[in-house]
Each structure stands twice: as structure tokens, then as C-alpha cells.
Amino acid sequence: MESSGIADQIRHAEGNLRYAYYQPLDDPETILLIDAWADQAAIDRHHASERMPQIAALREKYDLHMTMERFVSDEGDVQDEQYIRK
């Protein structure tokens, strides 16, 4: 994704707020992708983009399997602020 330039294209797509890969220190076989979008319309545009077939081809080429979890930001919720060191 990085060397192909697709990740950078996604980062510059309208409505993309974040697109970053991480690897757990204790699991070299796993890559975590965190992506954030301005709204559902931005996600829908991403899924309908010309990049999706390219992404699918890379998954097939490298036999990549994935799971997905959706999280909703609770920015502005001060309930947990006491636990956050900024």
C-alpha cells in the first residue's frame, strides 16, 4: 500500500482525516490500519473509488485476510479526561 502510492492517495482523498498503519510489537504477522473519515459520505466515496480494486488486488496478491471493527470517536466527551496525560 505504501510503496504503490495507494495509501498516500487515500490520505489526500476528500474527507480523509487519518490513514495510518501500525504493527503490534508482539505480533509481526498483524498490521493495524486506523482510518478516519469526515462522515459516512466520505467513506462511501472511498469505497466507490478506483482505488478499491487496486486494494483488493494487493490483498489477493499477498493473501491478506482482514477483520474490521468500527469505532466512533467520543471527542469532546470529558468523562475520561482525568486519565489522559497530554
C-alpha positions in Angstrom: 0.0 0.0 0.0 2.8 2.4 0.9 5.2 1.6 -2.0 2.4 1.5 -4.5 1.3 5.1 -3.6 -2.3 4.0 -2.9 -2.0 4.9 0.8 -0.8 8.4 0.0 -3.7 8.8 -2.5 -6.2 7.8 0.2 -4.6 10.2 2.7 -5.3 13.0 0.2 -8.8 11.9 -0.6 -11.6 14.3 0.2 -12.9 13.6 3.7 -10.0 11.5 4.8 -8.9 12.5 8.3 -6.4 9.7 9.0 -4.9 6.7 7.3 -2.1 5.0 9.2 -0.6 1.6 9.6 0.7 0.1 12.8 2.3 -3.2 13.8 1.9 -4.7 17.3 5.3 -5.2 18.9 4.4 -8.8 19.9 2.8 -9.8 16.5 4.8 -9.3 13.3 2.1 -11.0 11.3 -0.5 -8.4 12.1 -0.9 -4.9 10.7 -3.4 -2.5 12.2 -4.9 0.1 9.9 -6.6 3.1 11.5 -8.5 5.3 9.1 -10.9 8.1 10.0 -13.3 9.9 7.7 -15.2 13.1 8.0 -18.6 11.3 7.5 -20.3 8.3 6.0 -20.4 10.0 2.6 -16.6 10.2 2.6 -16.4 6.5 3.4 -18.8 5.7 0.7 -16.8 7.7 -1.9 -13.7 5.9 -0.7 -15.4 2.5 -1.2 -16.6 3.5 -4.7 -13.2 4.9 -5.7 -10.9 3.5 -8.4 -8.5 2.5 -5.5 -10.7 -0.2 -4.1 -10.0 -2.7 -7.0 -6.3 -1.9 -6.6 -6.5 -2.6 -2.8 -8.4 -5.9 -3.5 -5.7 -6.9 -6.0 -3.0 -6.3 -3.4 -4.9 -8.3 -0.8 -5.2 -11.2 -3.3 -1.6 -11.0 -4.4 -0.3 -11.2 -0.8 -3.0 -13.5 0.5 -4.0 -10.9 3.1 -7.0 -11.5 5.4 -8.7 -8.9 7.5 -11.2 -8.2 10.2 -12.9 -4.9 10.7 -14.1 -3.0 13.8 -15.8 0.4 13.6 -15.3 2.9 16.4 -17.0 6.2 16.8 -14.9 9.0 18.3 -16.1 10.5 21.5 -14.1 13.6 21.1 -15.4 16.3 23.3 -16.5 13.8 26.0 -14.6 15.0 29.1 -15.6 11.9 31.1 -12.2 10.3 30.7 -10.1 13.4 30.5 -8.7 12.8 34.0 -6.9 9.6 32.7 -5.3 11.3 29.7 -1.9 12.8 30.0 -1.4 15.4 27.3 
